[in-house]
């Protein structure tokens, strides 16, 4: 698409287009690091690993978006400043598929200064370092005045094996041809998957996806109260939200403090774009205002694509669990 035509597009379409393109590039960066075998793992805190793939992918994303949209505030999980080399290599490509879309009227007048982009360059780092690579995602969420409105979830290793079984290990990563990018915007819907509206399942048949690595007493109490027909354990917030969007799970519940706004903003926008809900355990929407003291989602998480089921889950979560999150 010619530059003059691209510049005539509203900020939100151009920003989403650039986000899709750079998420794909970040996925390649992650695959390259895995193939090199040089993960260079460091611990940011207790049980909180960071790898060279996290670092390189974030610098790639931030360098690209900040150079093209200087008025947009970007909050990245790793809080890294791109180097001059990163900026020289900033991606100038766009997603022609996104640029063909018509911006929803309610977002057409949004300016760069109204926007915050939340970036998790490699969601599922623990899974990445232990071989569960299909649980890895790149998350770019776009919020306008505190509300998640657009998002990109890229799966670098989609189609490369079963997430329930670890990969052979560093140096034996899948082909760079693998991967999937799911993107969307409120008012446009979601591209990259084909979710179909489903009636709420009976309680005894509900498929509930929960955390693999943070299964606490609160989680156990909640699962017992919900009495799902199946409990699926997976890693990474992006992966679990995609499982709901893909129809592989009916709900994702996380009844504790732990996720951050960069974990949920992209998925929040996508879930709402298909008519679903992402709220805290009290049923309240999440805010994406960039307050450094409030990057955590402090009151848990419920994700569904069916509003009736969502309300039922809120009712059934134990009062003791809800009270602990107030």
Secondary structure as GFF3:
##gff-version 3
##sequence-region A 1 326
A	DSSP	alpha_helix	3	7	.	.	.	ID=ss1
A	DSSP	alpha_helix	11	36	.	.	.	ID=ss2
A	DSSP	beta_strand	42	45	.	.	.	ID=ss3
A	DSSP	beta_strand	48	50	.	.	.	ID=ss4
A	DSSP	alpha_helix	52	68	.	.	.	ID=ss5
A	DSSP	beta_strand	73	76	.	.	.	ID=ss6
A	DSSP	alpha_helix	84	88	.	.	.	ID=ss7
A	DSSP	alpha_helix	96	99	.	.	.	ID=ss8
A	DSSP	three_ten_helix	105	107	.	.	.	ID=ss9
A	DSSP	three_ten_helix	112	114	.	.	.	ID=ss10
A	DSSP	beta_strand	115	123	.	.	.	ID=ss11
A	DSSP	alpha_helix	125	130	.	.	.	ID=ss12
A	DSSP	three_ten_helix	133	135	.	.	.	ID=ss13
A	DSSP	beta_strand	137	144	.	.	.	ID=ss14
A	DSSP	beta_strand	147	155	.	.	.	ID=ss15
A	DSSP	beta_strand	180	185	.	.	.	ID=ss16
A	DSSP	beta_strand	189	191	.	.	.	ID=ss17
A	DSSP	three_ten_helix	203	205	.	.	.	ID=ss18
A	DSSP	beta_strand	207	211	.	.	.	ID=ss19
A	DSSP	alpha_helix	217	226	.	.	.	ID=ss20
A	DSSP	beta_strand	230	234	.	.	.	ID=ss21
A	DSSP	alpha_helix	237	245	.	.	.	ID=ss22
A	DSSP	beta_strand	251	254	.	.	.	ID=ss23
A	DSSP	alpha_helix	261	273	.	.	.	ID=ss24
A	DSSP	beta_strand	277	279	.	.	.	ID=ss25
A	DSSP	three_ten_helix	292	294	.	.	.	ID=ss26
A	DSSP	beta_strand	301	304	.	.	.	ID=ss27
A	DSSP	alpha_helix	307	316	.	.	.	ID=ss28
A	DSSP	alpha_helix	319	324	.	.	.	ID=ss29
###
